Amino acid sequence: MKKLFGLWGLLFPAGFWLVVFFLLPLGIILVYSFVERGVYGGIEWIFTWENYTRAFDPLYVKILWRSLGIAFLTTLFCLAGGYPLAYFIAFAPAKWKNLLLILLIIPFWTNFLIRTYAWIVILQDQGLLNSMLLHFGIIREPLNILYNIKAVMLGMVYGYLPFMVLPIYASLEKVQISHLEASMDLGANRIKTFWHITIPLTAPGIAAGIVLVFVPTIGEFVIPDILGGAKSILIGNIITNQFLTARDWPFGAAMTFILVMLVLLSLGFFFKFSKNEELVG
């Protein structure tokens, strides 16, 4: 009994945090999703399925799939760019490692909103990028790279790249050089050693990076709102507008709960696939 009480005592802080800050808010959202909108906003305690019926309208389904696709591509690009960067930092000379890590996290010292707005200065027709390309004669007219999906993707990759790099870097730091040397001593070249030794040993970092990038990007609304246009609306923008502008909390709650379920299903599928493929330890 004493051991059982001690175990529950250890689990209580994390369990309390989970219930109060995750399960309870999620339960409130679930309840709100089954009631009607008030005449002037708010809610009326009348049970209805209408919010979920509206949520599966082809227009919203299209936006939901677009959000999922952009989150997937953002995660893929962050992995493609983040792994080489993490590898470079992890195996850099010791005197340069701290400096490289500082350069990686310096953007976090500036407000996320300000960093996103800075991309407007870079990408607009008369912005820094177009001005340089025109000056050197690379293009003849400004590129249309702002207020579209391309700008949203660029902003998301920029904003979430460190969340991919840092867990992979932490895994690479634990890789023993002797393992790599043993692989090459047994006849494997650098490519085979990287694919069969380095990748499996850093799989936990890869999995953590994928989760840290995919989960927030699928519900992102700040970057699409600033860098996107009318055709770049994502599910996060729809939910935000329902709560803050349209004042339709029940419909916003229904969309939120559907998004949560989609994220959980995606993560469940990912971890099941990862386990089958031995991607995660």
WOZI-V187062 format. One record per backbone hydrogen bond with DSSP energy under -1.0 kcal/mol. CO is the residue of the C=O (numbers start at 1). NH is the residue of the N-H. Records with the same first field share a line. If there is no record, write none. Layout:
CO=NH ; NH
This chain:
1=5
2=6
3=7
4=8
5=9
6=10
7=11
8=12
11=15
12=16
13=17
14=18
15=19
16=20
17=21
18=22 ; 23
19=24
22=26
23=27
24=28
25=29
26=30
27=31
28=32
29=33
31=34
32=35
34=48
36=44
38=41
42=38
44=36 ; 46
49=53
50=54
51=55
52=56
54=57
57=61
58=62
59=63
60=64
61=65
62=66
63=67
64=68
65=69
66=70
67=71
68=72
69=73
70=74
71=75
72=76
73=77
74=78
75=79
76=80
77=81
78=82
79=83
81=85
82=86
83=87
84=88
85=89
86=90
87=91
93=96 ; 97
96=100
97=101
98=102
99=103
100=104
101=105
102=106
105=108
106=109
107=110
111=115
112=116
113=117
114=118
117=120
118=122
119=123
120=124
121=128
122=129
124=127
127=131
128=132
129=133
130=134
131=135
132=136
133=138 ; 139
134=137
143=145
148=152
149=153
150=154
151=155
152=156
153=157
154=158
155=159
156=160
157=161
161=164 ; 165
162=166
164=168
165=169
166=170
167=171
168=172
169=173
172=175
176=179 ; 180
177=181
178=182
179=183
180=184
181=185
182=186
183=188
184=187
189=193
190=194
191=195
192=196
193=197 ; 198
194=199
197=201
198=202
200=203
202=206
203=207
204=208
205=209
206=210
207=211
208=212
209=213
210=214
211=215
213=217
214=218
221=225
222=226
223=227
224=228
227=147
229=232
234=238
235=239
236=240
237=241
238=242
239=243
240=244
241=245 ; 246
242=248
248=252
249=253
250=254
251=255
252=256
253=257
254=258
255=259
256=260
257=261
258=262
259=263
260=264
261=265
262=266
263=267
264=268
265=269
266=270
267=271
268=272
269=273
270=274
271=275
272=276
273=277
274=279
